Amino acid sequence: MKPYLLSLAVGALVGVIYSTLGVRSPAPPAIALLGLLGMLLGEQVVPLARKIVQREPVVAWLRTDCAREVLGPHAAPPPRDDGGANA
C-alpha cells in the first residue's frame, strides 16, 4: 500500500509543478517523454552520490548499471571476458 500512496503523493507534486509552469496535463507527448527521462535520470542521483561519497569507481557504474537502468538491459556493454588474462 505504501508504494501506491507514495506514487499518488509524487503525482500530486508533479501536478502542482505542471500547474505552476503552465503545462497542461496530460502533457503533450514530447514534454511527457522528457519528464519520464528526467524521472529515470533522477532515480540515479542517489546511487551516484553514494558512489562518490564511498569513493567507488563512477565511470564504470555509469556505463553498466546506470546505463542498464536508464536505457534498458541491452544498453550496457556485456561484461568483458578476457579469459582470465591480465592486461
PDB file of N, CA, C and O in Angstrom:
ATOM      1  N   MET A   1       0.821  -1.192   0.000  1.00  0.00           N
ATOM      2  CA  MET A   1       0.000   0.000   0.000  1.00  0.00           C
ATOM      3  C   MET A   1       0.871   1.263   0.000  1.00  0.00           C
ATOM      4  O   MET A   1       0.497   2.278  -0.588  1.00  0.00           O
ATOM      5  N   LYS A   2       2.030   1.196   0.660  1.00  0.00           N
ATOM      6  CA  LYS A   2       2.907   2.361   0.751  1.00  0.00           C
ATOM      7  C   LYS A   2       3.366   2.852  -0.620  1.00  0.00           C
ATOM      8  O   LYS A   2       3.355   4.060  -0.855  1.00  0.00           O
ATOM      9  N   PRO A   3       3.776   1.949  -1.553  1.00  0.00           N
ATOM     10  CA  PRO A   3       4.193   2.447  -2.870  1.00  0.00           C
ATOM     11  C   PRO A   3       3.066   3.190  -3.597  1.00  0.00           C
ATOM     12  O   PRO A   3       3.328   4.146  -4.326  1.00  0.00           O
ATOM     13  N   TYR A   4       1.830   2.762  -3.406  1.00  0.00           N
ATOM     14  CA  TYR A   4       0.701   3.416  -4.073  1.00  0.00           C
ATOM     15  C   TYR A   4       0.490   4.823  -3.520  1.00  0.00           C
ATOM     16  O   TYR A   4       0.264   5.767  -4.277  1.00  0.00           O
ATOM     17  N   LEU A   5       0.564   4.957  -2.209  1.00  0.00           N
ATOM     18  CA  LEU A   5       0.392   6.269  -1.590  1.00  0.00           C
ATOM     19  C   LEU A   5       1.541   7.199  -1.964  1.00  0.00           C
ATOM     20  O   LEU A   5       1.331   8.385  -2.219  1.00  0.00           O
ATOM     21  N   LEU A   6       2.741   6.660  -1.994  1.00  0.00           N
ATOM     22  CA  LEU A   6       3.903   7.456  -2.386  1.00  0.00           C
ATOM     23  C   LEU A   6       3.776   7.904  -3.837  1.00  0.00           C
ATOM     24  O   LEU A   6       4.074   9.053  -4.162  1.00  0.00           O
ATOM     25  N   SER A   7       3.339   7.009  -4.703  1.00  0.00           N
ATOM     26  CA  SER A   7       3.148   7.342  -6.105  1.00  0.00           C
ATOM     27  C   SER A   7       2.083   8.432  -6.262  1.00  0.00           C
ATOM     28  O   SER A   7       2.251   9.352  -7.062  1.00  0.00           O
ATOM     29  N   LEU A   8       1.005   8.332  -5.510  1.00  0.00           N
ATOM     30  CA  LEU A   8      -0.043   9.345  -5.551  1.00  0.00           C
ATOM     31  C   LEU A   8       0.495  10.695  -5.087  1.00  0.00           C
ATOM     32  O   LEU A   8       0.206  11.721  -5.703  1.00  0.00           O
ATOM     33  N   ALA A   9       1.272  10.705  -4.013  1.00  0.00           N
ATOM     34  CA  ALA A   9       1.823  11.953  -3.487  1.00  0.00           C
ATOM     35  C   ALA A   9       2.786  12.597  -4.490  1.00  0.00           C
ATOM     36  O   ALA A   9       2.747  13.809  -4.702  1.00  0.00           O
ATOM     37  N   VAL A  10       3.639  11.790  -5.098  1.00  0.00           N
ATOM     38  CA  VAL A  10       4.585  12.328  -6.084  1.00  0.00           C
ATOM     39  C   VAL A  10       3.830  12.828  -7.310  1.00  0.00           C
ATOM     40  O   VAL A  10       4.175  13.867  -7.873  1.00  0.00           O
ATOM     41  N   GLY A  11       2.815  12.100  -7.717  1.00  0.00           N
ATOM     42  CA  GLY A  11       1.990  12.541  -8.844  1.00  0.00           C
ATOM     43  C   GLY A  11       1.318  13.874  -8.558  1.00  0.00           C
ATOM     44  O   GLY A  11       1.243  14.735  -9.434  1.00  0.00           O
ATOM     45  N   ALA A  12       0.828  14.049  -7.336  1.00  0.00           N
ATOM     46  CA  ALA A  12       0.217  15.322  -6.959  1.00  0.00           C
ATOM     47  C   ALA A  12       1.252  16.444  -6.998  1.00  0.00           C
ATOM     48  O   ALA A  12       0.960  17.550  -7.453  1.00  0.00           O
ATOM     49  N   LEU A  13       2.455  16.155  -6.522  1.00  0.00           N
ATOM     50  CA  LEU A  13       3.523  17.159  -6.563  1.00  0.00           C
ATOM     51  C   LEU A  13       3.851  17.551  -7.998  1.00  0.00           C
ATOM     52  O   LEU A  13       4.031  18.732  -8.295  1.00  0.00           O
ATOM     53  N   VAL A  14       3.927  16.578  -8.876  1.00  0.00           N
ATOM     54  CA  VAL A  14       4.197  16.865 -10.287  1.00  0.00           C
ATOM     55  C   VAL A  14       3.051  17.687 -10.877  1.00  0.00           C
ATOM     56  O   VAL A  14       3.283  18.593 -11.677  1.00  0.00           O
ATOM     57  N   GLY A  15       1.827  17.375 -10.487  1.00  0.00           N
ATOM     58  CA  GLY A  15       0.681  18.160 -10.943  1.00  0.00           C
ATOM     59  C   GLY A  15       0.792  19.615 -10.524  1.00  0.00           C
ATOM     60  O   GLY A  15       0.480  20.514 -11.305  1.00  0.00           O
ATOM     61  N   VAL A  16       1.235  19.852  -9.292  1.00  0.00           N
ATOM     62  CA  VAL A  16       1.431  21.223  -8.817  1.00  0.00           C
ATOM     63  C   VAL A  16       2.517  21.916  -9.635  1.00  0.00           C
ATOM     64  O   VAL A  16       2.371  23.079 -10.013  1.00  0.00           O
ATOM     65  N   ILE A  17       3.604  21.199  -9.906  1.00  0.00           N
ATOM     66  CA  ILE A  17       4.695  21.773 -10.701  1.00  0.00           C
ATOM     67  C   ILE A  17       4.213  22.082 -12.117  1.00  0.00           C
ATOM     68  O   ILE A  17       4.512  23.152 -12.647  1.00  0.00           O
ATOM     69  N   TYR A  18       3.470  21.163 -12.735  1.00  0.00           N
ATOM     70  CA  TYR A  18       2.920  21.390 -14.070  1.00  0.00           C
ATOM     71  C   TYR A  18       2.052  22.637 -14.077  1.00  0.00           C
ATOM     72  O   TYR A  18       2.154  23.472 -14.976  1.00  0.00           O
ATOM     73  N   SER A  19       1.198  22.757 -13.070  1.00  0.00           N
ATOM     74  CA  SER A  19       0.309  23.908 -12.990  1.00  0.00           C
ATOM     75  C   SER A  19       1.099  25.200 -12.849  1.00  0.00           C
ATOM     76  O   SER A  19       0.775  26.203 -13.486  1.00  0.00           O
ATOM     77  N   THR A  20       2.125  25.178 -12.024  1.00  0.00           N
ATOM     78  CA  THR A  20       2.962  26.359 -11.811  1.00  0.00           C
ATOM     79  C   THR A  20       3.667  26.770 -13.105  1.00  0.00           C
ATOM     80  O   THR A  20       3.809  27.959 -13.389  1.00  0.00           O
ATOM     81  N   LEU A  21       4.105  25.781 -13.884  1.00  0.00           N
ATOM     82  CA  LEU A  21       4.807  26.062 -15.137  1.00  0.00           C
ATOM     83  C   LEU A  21       3.864  26.338 -16.308  1.00  0.00           C
ATOM     84  O   LEU A  21       4.303  26.734 -17.388  1.00  0.00           O
ATOM     85  N   GLY A  22       2.579  26.126 -16.087  1.00  0.00           N
ATOM     86  CA  GLY A  22       1.606  26.362 -17.153  1.00  0.00           C
ATOM     87  C   GLY A  22       1.557  25.255 -18.187  1.00  0.00           C
ATOM     88  O   GLY A  22       1.142  25.491 -19.322  1.00  0.00           O
ATOM     89  N   VAL A  23       1.965  24.074 -17.827  1.00  0.00           N
ATOM     90  CA  VAL A  23       1.915  22.919 -18.734  1.00  0.00           C
ATOM     91  C   VAL A  23       0.605  22.190 -18.476  1.00  0.00           C
ATOM     92  O   VAL A  23       0.271  21.870 -17.335  1.00  0.00           O
ATOM     93  N   ARG A  24      -0.129  21.933 -19.546  1.00  0.00           N
ATOM     94  CA  ARG A  24      -1.401  21.239 -19.350  1.00  0.00           C
ATOM     95  C   ARG A  24      -1.166  19.759 -19.090  1.00  0.00           C
ATOM     96  O   ARG A  24      -0.153  19.191 -19.496  1.00  0.00           O
ATOM     97  N   SER A  25      -2.092  19.171 -18.426  1.00  0.00           N
ATOM     98  CA  SER A  25      -1.975  17.751 -18.100  1.00  0.00           C
ATOM     99  C   SER A  25      -3.176  17.018 -18.680  1.00  0.00           C
ATOM    100  O   SER A  25      -4.297  17.482 -18.472  1.00  0.00           O
ATOM    101  N   PRO A  26      -3.025  15.921 -19.381  1.00  0.00           N
ATOM    102  CA  PRO A  26      -1.747  15.280 -19.644  1.00  0.00           C
ATOM    103  C   PRO A  26      -0.908  16.127 -20.592  1.00  0.00           C
ATOM    104  O   PRO A  26      -1.418  16.803 -21.486  1.00  0.00           O
ATOM    105  N   ALA A  27       0.366  16.063 -20.364  1.00  0.00           N
ATOM    106  CA  ALA A  27       1.304  16.876 -21.132  1.00  0.00           C
ATOM    107  C   ALA A  27       1.380  16.377 -22.571  1.00  0.00           C
ATOM    108  O   ALA A  27       1.117  15.205 -22.841  1.00  0.00           O
ATOM    109  N   PRO A  28       1.739  17.267 -23.494  1.00  0.00           N
ATOM    110  CA  PRO A  28       1.995  16.818 -24.865  1.00  0.00           C
ATOM    111  C   PRO A  28       3.066  15.726 -24.852  1.00  0.00           C
ATOM    112  O   PRO A  28       3.915  15.705 -23.961  1.00  0.00           O
ATOM    113  N   PRO A  29       3.034  14.832 -25.820  1.00  0.00           N
ATOM    114  CA  PRO A  29       3.940  13.665 -25.799  1.00  0.00           C
ATOM    115  C   PRO A  29       5.415  13.992 -25.594  1.00  0.00           C
ATOM    116  O   PRO A  29       6.091  13.309 -24.825  1.00  0.00           O
ATOM    117  N   ALA A  30       5.924  15.012 -26.258  1.00  0.00           N
ATOM    118  CA  ALA A  30       7.356  15.314 -26.111  1.00  0.00           C
ATOM    119  C   ALA A  30       7.669  15.741 -24.684  1.00  0.00           C
ATOM    120  O   ALA A  30       8.685  15.332 -24.122  1.00  0.00           O
ATOM    121  N   ILE A  31       6.814  16.553 -24.102  1.00  0.00           N
ATOM    122  CA  ILE A  31       7.037  17.006 -22.730  1.00  0.00           C
ATOM    123  C   ILE A  31       6.915  15.830 -21.765  1.00  0.00           C
ATOM    124  O   ILE A  31       7.709  15.703 -20.833  1.00  0.00           O
ATOM    125  N   ALA A  32       5.927  14.974 -21.987  1.00  0.00           N
ATOM    126  CA  ALA A  32       5.738  13.819 -21.115  1.00  0.00           C
ATOM    127  C   ALA A  32       6.938  12.876 -21.187  1.00  0.00           C
ATOM    128  O   ALA A  32       7.386  12.367 -20.159  1.00  0.00           O
ATOM    129  N   LEU A  33       7.460  12.640 -22.384  1.00  0.00           N
ATOM    130  CA  LEU A  33       8.609  11.750 -22.527  1.00  0.00           C
ATOM    131  C   LEU A  33       9.855  12.341 -21.882  1.00  0.00           C
ATOM    132  O   LEU A  33      10.639  11.618 -21.268  1.00  0.00           O
ATOM    133  N   LEU A  34      10.041  13.642 -22.017  1.00  0.00           N
ATOM    134  CA  LEU A  34      11.183  14.274 -21.352  1.00  0.00           C
ATOM    135  C   LEU A  34      11.027  14.193 -19.840  1.00  0.00           C
ATOM    136  O   LEU A  34      12.011  14.027 -19.119  1.00  0.00           O
ATOM    137  N   GLY A  35       9.790  14.310 -19.358  1.00  0.00           N
ATOM    138  CA  GLY A  35       9.543  14.161 -17.928  1.00  0.00           C
ATOM    139  C   GLY A  35       9.882  12.766 -17.445  1.00  0.00           C
ATOM    140  O   GLY A  35      10.462  12.601 -16.371  1.00  0.00           O
ATOM    141  N   LEU A  36       9.524  11.754 -18.235  1.00  0.00           N
ATOM    142  CA  LEU A  36       9.864  10.377 -17.865  1.00  0.00           C
ATOM    143  C   LEU A  36      11.376  10.171 -17.878  1.00  0.00           C
ATOM    144  O   LEU A  36      11.917   9.493 -17.004  1.00  0.00           O
ATOM    145  N   LEU A  37      12.058  10.750 -18.862  1.00  0.00           N
ATOM    146  CA  LEU A  37      13.515  10.655 -18.894  1.00  0.00           C
ATOM    147  C   LEU A  37      14.115  11.315 -17.655  1.00  0.00           C
ATOM    148  O   LEU A  37      15.056  10.796 -17.053  1.00  0.00           O
ATOM    149  N   GLY A  38      13.563  12.456 -17.289  1.00  0.00           N
ATOM    150  CA  GLY A  38      14.022  13.133 -16.083  1.00  0.00           C
ATOM    151  C   GLY A  38      13.834  12.278 -14.845  1.00  0.00           C
ATOM    152  O   GLY A  38      14.680  12.273 -13.950  1.00  0.00           O
ATOM    153  N   MET A  39      12.719  11.552 -14.793  1.00  0.00           N
ATOM    154  CA  MET A  39      12.483  10.655 -13.654  1.00  0.00           C
ATOM    155  C   MET A  39      13.524   9.545 -13.625  1.00  0.00           C
ATOM    156  O   MET A  39      14.063   9.227 -12.564  1.00  0.00           O
ATOM    157  N   LEU A  40      13.811   8.955 -14.777  1.00  0.00           N
ATOM    158  CA  LEU A  40      14.819   7.886 -14.835  1.00  0.00           C
ATOM    159  C   LEU A  40      16.189   8.396 -14.411  1.00  0.00           C
ATOM    160  O   LEU A  40      16.906   7.731 -13.664  1.00  0.00           O
ATOM    161  N   LEU A  41      16.546   9.583 -14.894  1.00  0.00           N
ATOM    162  CA  LEU A  41      17.842  10.150 -14.520  1.00  0.00           C
ATOM    163  C   LEU A  41      17.861  10.529 -13.048  1.00  0.00           C
ATOM    164  O   LEU A  41      18.867  10.334 -12.367  1.00  0.00           O
ATOM    165  N   GLY A  42      16.757  11.069 -12.556  1.00  0.00           N
ATOM    166  CA  GLY A  42      16.672  11.455 -11.153  1.00  0.00           C
ATOM    167  C   GLY A  42      16.818  10.274 -10.209  1.00  0.00           C
ATOM    168  O   GLY A  42      17.357  10.414  -9.111  1.00  0.00           O
ATOM    169  N   GLU A  43      16.336   9.107 -10.636  1.00  0.00           N
ATOM    170  CA  GLU A  43      16.474   7.899  -9.812  1.00  0.00           C
ATOM    171  C   GLU A  43      17.940   7.511  -9.629  1.00  0.00           C
ATOM    172  O   GLU A  43      18.287   6.816  -8.674  1.00  0.00           O
ATOM    173  N   GLN A  44      18.789   7.954 -10.532  1.00  0.00           N
ATOM    174  CA  GLN A  44      20.200   7.572 -10.479  1.00  0.00           C
ATOM    175  C   GLN A  44      21.049   8.533  -9.649  1.00  0.00           C
ATOM    176  O   GLN A  44      22.227   8.267  -9.411  1.00  0.00           O
ATOM    177  N   VAL A  45      20.464   9.643  -9.208  1.00  0.00           N
ATOM    178  CA  VAL A  45      21.219  10.640  -8.448  1.00  0.00           C
ATOM    179  C   VAL A  45      21.693  10.072  -7.112  1.00  0.00           C
ATOM    180  O   VAL A  45      22.849  10.265  -6.736  1.00  0.00           O
ATOM    181  N   VAL A  46      20.820   9.377  -6.397  1.00  0.00           N
ATOM    182  CA  VAL A  46      21.197   8.846  -5.078  1.00  0.00           C
ATOM    183  C   VAL A  46      22.281   7.777  -5.203  1.00  0.00           C
ATOM    184  O   VAL A  46      23.276   7.850  -4.482  1.00  0.00           O
ATOM    185  N   PRO A  47      22.131   6.782  -6.091  1.00  0.00           N
ATOM    186  CA  PRO A  47      23.233   5.818  -6.229  1.00  0.00           C
ATOM    187  C   PRO A  47      24.544   6.472  -6.666  1.00  0.00           C
ATOM    188  O   PRO A  47      25.615   6.073  -6.210  1.00  0.00           O
ATOM    189  N   LEU A  48      24.468   7.469  -7.543  1.00  0.00           N
ATOM    190  CA  LEU A  48      25.679   8.175  -7.976  1.00  0.00           C
ATOM    191  C   LEU A  48      26.329   8.890  -6.800  1.00  0.00           C
ATOM    192  O   LEU A  48      27.545   8.822  -6.623  1.00  0.00           O
ATOM    193  N   ALA A  49      25.527   9.572  -6.001  1.00  0.00           N
ATOM    194  CA  ALA A  49      26.069  10.269  -4.829  1.00  0.00           C
ATOM    195  C   ALA A  49      26.713   9.289  -3.860  1.00  0.00           C
ATOM    196  O   ALA A  49      27.763   9.583  -3.288  1.00  0.00           O
ATOM    197  N   ARG A  50      26.092   8.123  -3.671  1.00  0.00           N
ATOM    198  CA  ARG A  50      26.680   7.105  -2.783  1.00  0.00           C
ATOM    199  C   ARG A  50      28.033   6.647  -3.302  1.00  0.00           C
ATOM    200  O   ARG A  50      28.980   6.495  -2.530  1.00  0.00           O
ATOM    201  N   LYS A  51      28.125   6.429  -4.605  1.00  0.00           N
ATOM    202  CA  LYS A  51      29.400   6.000  -5.201  1.00  0.00           C
ATOM    203  C   LYS A  51      30.480   7.058  -4.965  1.00  0.00           C
ATOM    204  O   LYS A  51      31.616   6.733  -4.621  1.00  0.00           O
ATOM    205  N   ILE A  52      30.114   8.319  -5.154  1.00  0.00           N
ATOM    206  CA  ILE A  52      31.087   9.399  -4.980  1.00  0.00           C
ATOM    207  C   ILE A  52      31.530   9.490  -3.530  1.00  0.00           C
ATOM    208  O   ILE A  52      32.722   9.612  -3.248  1.00  0.00           O
ATOM    209  N   VAL A  53      30.567   9.430  -2.599  1.00  0.00           N
ATOM    210  CA  VAL A  53      30.902   9.538  -1.177  1.00  0.00           C
ATOM    211  C   VAL A  53      31.775   8.373  -0.732  1.00  0.00           C
ATOM    212  O   VAL A  53      32.700   8.560   0.058  1.00  0.00           O
ATOM    213  N   GLN A  54      31.489   7.166  -1.234  1.00  0.00           N
ATOM    214  CA  GLN A  54      32.246   5.986  -0.846  1.00  0.00           C
ATOM    215  C   GLN A  54      33.516   5.811  -1.678  1.00  0.00           C
ATOM    216  O   GLN A  54      34.232   4.820  -1.537  1.00  0.00           O
ATOM    217  N   ARG A  55      33.782   6.786  -2.545  1.00  0.00           N
ATOM    218  CA  ARG A  55      34.974   6.777  -3.399  1.00  0.00           C
ATOM    219  C   ARG A  55      35.088   5.499  -4.239  1.00  0.00           C
ATOM    220  O   ARG A  55      36.171   4.942  -4.414  1.00  0.00           O
ATOM    221  N   GLU A  56      33.952   5.062  -4.746  1.00  0.00           N
ATOM    222  CA  GLU A  56      33.921   3.906  -5.641  1.00  0.00           C
ATOM    223  C   GLU A  56      34.005   4.401  -7.083  1.00  0.00           C
ATOM    224  O   GLU A  56      33.699   5.562  -7.353  1.00  0.00           O
ATOM    225  N   PRO A  57      34.412   3.539  -8.008  1.00  0.00           N
ATOM    226  CA  PRO A  57      34.505   3.948  -9.415  1.00  0.00           C
ATOM    227  C   PRO A  57      33.137   4.360  -9.957  1.00  0.00           C
ATOM    228  O   PRO A  57      32.156   3.628  -9.822  1.00  0.00           O
ATOM    229  N   VAL A  58      33.088   5.524 -10.561  1.00  0.00           N
ATOM    230  CA  VAL A  58      31.821   6.060 -11.054  1.00  0.00           C
ATOM    231  C   VAL A  58      31.633   5.788 -12.540  1.00  0.00           C
ATOM    232  O   VAL A  58      30.533   5.436 -12.966  1.00  0.00           O
ATOM    233  N   VAL A  59      32.684   5.943 -13.332  1.00  0.00           N
ATOM    234  CA  VAL A  59      32.552   5.819 -14.781  1.00  0.00           C
ATOM    235  C   VAL A  59      32.096   4.416 -15.169  1.00  0.00           C
ATOM    236  O   VAL A  59      31.214   4.267 -16.015  1.00  0.00           O
ATOM    237  N   ALA A  60      32.675   3.403 -14.574  1.00  0.00           N
ATOM    238  CA  ALA A  60      32.270   2.029 -14.887  1.00  0.00           C
ATOM    239  C   ALA A  60      30.814   1.798 -14.512  1.00  0.00           C
ATOM    240  O   ALA A  60      30.083   1.132 -15.244  1.00  0.00           O
ATOM    241  N   TRP A  61      30.389   2.342 -13.383  1.00  0.00           N
ATOM    242  CA  TRP A  61      28.994   2.201 -12.952  1.00  0.00           C
ATOM    243  C   TRP A  61      28.058   2.900 -13.935  1.00  0.00           C
ATOM    244  O   TRP A  61      26.995   2.371 -14.261  1.00  0.00           O
ATOM    245  N   LEU A  62      28.452   4.097 -14.413  1.00  0.00           N
ATOM    246  CA  LEU A  62      27.626   4.822 -15.377  1.00  0.00           C
ATOM    247  C   LEU A  62      27.449   4.017 -16.659  1.00  0.00           C
ATOM    248  O   LEU A  62      26.366   3.995 -17.244  1.00  0.00           O
ATOM    249  N   ARG A  63      28.520   3.358 -17.090  1.00  0.00           N
ATOM    250  CA  ARG A  63      28.474   2.599 -18.340  1.00  0.00           C
ATOM    251  C   ARG A  63      27.719   1.289 -18.218  1.00  0.00           C
ATOM    252  O   ARG A  63      27.232   0.770 -19.222  1.00  0.00           O
ATOM    253  N   THR A  64      27.610   0.744 -17.024  1.00  0.00           N
ATOM    254  CA  THR A  64      26.961  -0.563 -16.871  1.00  0.00           C
ATOM    255  C   THR A  64      25.617  -0.435 -16.161  1.00  0.00           C
ATOM    256  O   THR A  64      24.573  -0.394 -16.811  1.00  0.00           O
ATOM    257  N   ASP A  65      25.639  -0.373 -14.858  1.00  0.00           N
ATOM    258  CA  ASP A  65      24.396  -0.404 -14.081  1.00  0.00           C
ATOM    259  C   ASP A  65      23.491   0.784 -14.383  1.00  0.00           C
ATOM    260  O   ASP A  65      22.288   0.610 -14.580  1.00  0.00           O
ATOM    261  N   CYS A  66      24.049   1.979 -14.423  1.00  0.00           N
ATOM    262  CA  CYS A  66      23.250   3.172 -14.682  1.00  0.00           C
ATOM    263  C   CYS A  66      22.674   3.119 -16.097  1.00  0.00           C
ATOM    264  O   CYS A  66      21.492   3.402 -16.292  1.00  0.00           O
ATOM    265  N   ALA A  67      23.487   2.763 -17.072  1.00  0.00           N
ATOM    266  CA  ALA A  67      23.014   2.666 -18.454  1.00  0.00           C
ATOM    267  C   ALA A  67      21.897   1.639 -18.568  1.00  0.00           C
ATOM    268  O   ALA A  67      20.924   1.859 -19.289  1.00  0.00           O
ATOM    269  N   ARG A  68      22.027   0.528 -17.868  1.00  0.00           N
ATOM    270  CA  ARG A  68      21.008  -0.520 -17.891  1.00  0.00           C
ATOM    271  C   ARG A  68      19.696  -0.003 -17.311  1.00  0.00           C
ATOM    272  O   ARG A  68      18.625  -0.298 -17.841  1.00  0.00           O
ATOM    273  N   GLU A  69      19.770   0.764 -16.229  1.00  0.00           N
ATOM    274  CA  GLU A  69      18.561   1.288 -15.586  1.00  0.00           C
ATOM    275  C   GLU A  69      17.877   2.344 -16.439  1.00  0.00           C
ATOM    276  O   GLU A  69      16.649   2.377 -16.520  1.00  0.00           O
ATOM    277  N   VAL A  70      18.651   3.197 -17.069  1.00  0.00           N
ATOM    278  CA  VAL A  70      18.078   4.314 -17.817  1.00  0.00           C
ATOM    279  C   VAL A  70      17.686   3.903 -19.231  1.00  0.00           C
ATOM    280  O   VAL A  70      16.609   4.271 -19.701  1.00  0.00           O
ATOM    281  N   LEU A  71      18.537   3.150 -19.911  1.00  0.00           N
ATOM    282  CA  LEU A  71      18.333   2.849 -21.323  1.00  0.00           C
ATOM    283  C   LEU A  71      17.794   1.453 -21.600  1.00  0.00           C
ATOM    284  O   LEU A  71      17.402   1.162 -22.730  1.00  0.00           O
ATOM    285  N   GLY A  72      17.765   0.593 -20.605  1.00  0.00           N
ATOM    286  CA  GLY A  72      17.265  -0.762 -20.794  1.00  0.00           C
ATOM    287  C   GLY A  72      18.382  -1.783 -20.709  1.00  0.00           C
ATOM    288  O   GLY A  72      19.560  -1.430 -20.747  1.00  0.00           O
ATOM    289  N   PRO A  73      18.010  -3.057 -20.592  1.00  0.00           N
ATOM    290  CA  PRO A  73      19.006  -4.098 -20.349  1.00  0.00           C
ATOM    291  C   PRO A  73      20.002  -4.303 -21.488  1.00  0.00           C
ATOM    292  O   PRO A  73      21.085  -4.841 -21.263  1.00  0.00           O
ATOM    293  N   HIS A  74      19.660  -3.889 -22.693  1.00  0.00           N
ATOM    294  CA  HIS A  74      20.567  -4.125 -23.819  1.00  0.00           C
ATOM    295  C   HIS A  74      21.510  -2.958 -24.056  1.00  0.00           C
ATOM    296  O   HIS A  74      22.347  -3.012 -24.956  1.00  0.00           O
ATOM    297  N   ALA A  75      21.384  -1.903 -23.258  1.00  0.00           N
ATOM    298  CA  ALA A  75      22.210  -0.713 -23.476  1.00  0.00           C
ATOM    299  C   ALA A  75      23.618  -0.855 -22.914  1.00  0.00           C
ATOM    300  O   ALA A  75      24.573  -0.321 -23.478  1.00  0.00           O
ATOM    301  N   ALA A  76      23.745  -1.563 -21.821  1.00  0.00           N
ATOM    302  CA  ALA A  76      25.060  -1.700 -21.190  1.00  0.00           C
ATOM    303  C   ALA A  76      25.885  -2.725 -21.961  1.00  0.00           C
ATOM    304  O   ALA A  76      25.363  -3.751 -22.396  1.00  0.00           O
ATOM    305  N   PRO A  77      27.174  -2.443 -22.129  1.00  0.00           N
ATOM    306  CA  PRO A  77      28.014  -3.420 -22.819  1.00  0.00           C
ATOM    307  C   PRO A  77      28.124  -4.700 -22.005  1.00  0.00           C
ATOM    308  O   PRO A  77      28.093  -4.656 -20.775  1.00  0.00           O
ATOM    309  N   PRO A  78      28.251  -5.840 -22.678  1.00  0.00           N
ATOM    310  CA  PRO A  78      28.392  -7.083 -21.932  1.00  0.00           C
ATOM    311  C   PRO A  78      29.692  -7.094 -21.145  1.00  0.00           C
ATOM    312  O   PRO A  78      30.655  -6.432 -21.532  1.00  0.00           O
ATOM    313  N   PRO A  79      29.733  -7.838 -20.047  1.00  0.00           N
ATOM    314  CA  PRO A  79      30.974  -7.913 -19.265  1.00  0.00           C
ATOM    315  C   PRO A  79      32.101  -8.467 -20.118  1.00  0.00           C
ATOM    316  O   PRO A  79      31.896  -9.364 -20.936  1.00  0.00           O
ATOM    317  N   ARG A  80      33.295  -7.925 -19.916  1.00  0.00           N
ATOM    318  CA  ARG A  80      34.451  -8.386 -20.696  1.00  0.00           C
ATOM    319  C   ARG A  80      34.885  -9.761 -20.199  1.00  0.00           C
ATOM    320  O   ARG A  80      34.983 -10.013 -18.998  1.00  0.00           O
ATOM    321  N   ASP A  81      35.136 -10.620 -21.146  1.00  0.00           N
ATOM    322  CA  ASP A  81      35.644 -11.947 -20.825  1.00  0.00           C
ATOM    323  C   ASP A  81      37.017 -12.058 -21.480  1.00  0.00           C
ATOM    324  O   ASP A  81      37.146 -12.378 -22.662  1.00  0.00           O
ATOM    325  N   ASP A  82      38.026 -11.785 -20.678  1.00  0.00           N
ATOM    326  CA  ASP A  82      39.372 -11.827 -21.233  1.00  0.00           C
ATOM    327  C   ASP A  82      40.051 -13.166 -20.976  1.00  0.00           C
ATOM    328  O   ASP A  82      41.267 -13.293 -21.116  1.00  0.00           O
ATOM    329  N   GLY A  83      39.265 -14.151 -20.604  1.00  0.00           N
ATOM    330  CA  GLY A  83      39.818 -15.484 -20.412  1.00  0.00           C
ATOM    331  C   GLY A  83      40.762 -15.589 -19.234  1.00  0.00           C
ATOM    332  O   GLY A  83      41.587 -16.501 -19.172  1.00  0.00           O
ATOM    333  N   GLY A  84      40.647 -14.660 -18.301  1.00  0.00           N
ATOM    334  CA  GLY A  84      41.494 -14.710 -17.131  1.00  0.00           C
ATOM    335  C   GLY A  84      42.856 -14.064 -17.327  1.00  0.00           C
ATOM    336  O   GLY A  84      43.670 -14.016 -16.404  1.00  0.00           O
ATOM    337  N   ALA A  85      43.101 -13.563 -18.548  1.00  0.00           N
ATOM    338  CA  ALA A  85      44.396 -12.933 -18.825  1.00  0.00           C
ATOM    339  C   ALA A  85      44.422 -11.549 -18.197  1.00  0.00           C
ATOM    340  O   ALA A  85      43.428 -10.823 -18.223  1.00  0.00           O
ATOM    341  N   ASN A  86      45.550 -11.201 -17.644  1.00  0.00           N
ATOM    342  CA  ASN A  86      45.709  -9.864 -17.084  1.00  0.00           C
ATOM    343  C   ASN A  86      46.328  -8.961 -18.135  1.00  0.00           C
ATOM    344  O   ASN A  86      47.317  -9.317 -18.777  1.00  0.00           O
ATOM    345  N   ALA A  87      45.735  -7.789 -18.302  1.00  0.00           N
ATOM    346  CA  ALA A  87      46.261  -6.857 -19.309  1.00  0.00           C
ATOM    347  C   ALA A  87      47.244  -5.906 -18.685  1.00  0.00           C
ATOM    348  O   ALA A  87      47.794  -5.047 -19.374  1.00  0.00           O
TER     349      ALA A  87
END
